[in-house]
Each structure stands twice: as structure tokens, then as C-alpha cells.
Amino acid sequence: MSRPTEPFVHRRRILWGETDAAHIAYTARFLDFAMEATEAWFVERMGMGWYELNLDLGIGTPFVHASLDFRSPVTPRDTLESAVLLTRLGGSSLRFAVAGRADGGTRLVYEGRLACVFVDNRVMRPVPVPERFRPALEAEAALAQAAGATAG
């Protein structure tokens, strides 16, 4: 895989079914938006999504931390652009900063911090970051550092 030069951004429209009685995206959906963007990052930057990791390699990546701050509402008129940065690469863990924006990236919608751990699916115990992914992950961590992201 080539070395990334820009942070990964996942784009999606807000759907009618994701709104609440106030006609804005339902609060609980924002974790889904952050997780969806993070899985898209795995596919794009590591070449493998969570399904393949689980079934083909027997490795899970359960999330052990999630925090979100809400900055601005979104509606089905909005396209949400969620940037994902790997802010920390540990021995078996990954920490991400995720920021969702609308209006062509000018309006901050949410900010989040997520952390996951590589585990052996059979025993649900941490395992080291698979060596096949380490070069890509190191490049991603360097990209986040250059962008000034913090592990939060």
C-alpha cells in the first residue's frame, strides 16, 4: 500500500431514517457515523475490513473506548464528511480521532475519540498488531502526527 499524504475522509449523506422528531440526525446515530467511517478507513488504508479480519484471520478489533462531542446538527440535506486519523499505534491497540464536518468541510458536526484492540477471536485476548499491517499503521500514525492530531 502507498504511503498516505492526506487524512482519510468518509463521505455519506444523512438519511431520513436517521432523523428524530426534531428533523435532525438522532443523537445515538453519531457513534454509528464514527464507527462507519473507521471501518471504511480499515478497508481503504489497511486493505481489509472488520468482516475479513474476523473471518479470514480470526482477529477481532473490539472497541474499548468511545467518546463524542456534538457541535452542530445535521439533516438529510447534509453530506457528512468524517475524517479519521490514527493518533496512537500501540502494541495491540489503535486510538483514533474522528471529526465529522458538513457544508463542504466548513462546519464541525462532531468530534470523537475511539480506541480498539486486536484480539484473538477464539479467546478474546489481546494479540500484537499483525506485522502485515504495521507499516501501513505506522504511516497513518505519522500522518496524524504531521497533522497535529492528539490521542486525546
Sequence and secondary structure as in RCSB ss.txt:
>XXXX:A:sequence
MSRPTEPFVHRRRILWGETDAAHIAYTARFLDFAMEATEAWFVERMGMGWYELNLDLGIGTPFVHASLDFRSPVT
PRDTLESAVLLTRLGGSSLRFAVAGRADGGTRLVYEGRLACVFVDNRVMRPVPVPERFRPALEAEAALAQAAGAT
AG
>XXXX:A:secstr
     S EEEEEE  GGGB TTSSB TTHHHHHHHHHHHHHIIIIIS  HHHHHHHH EE  EEEEEEEE S   
TT EEEEEEEEEEE SSEEEEEEEEEETTTTEEEEEEEEEEE EETTTTEE    TTTHHHHHHHHHHHHHHT  
  
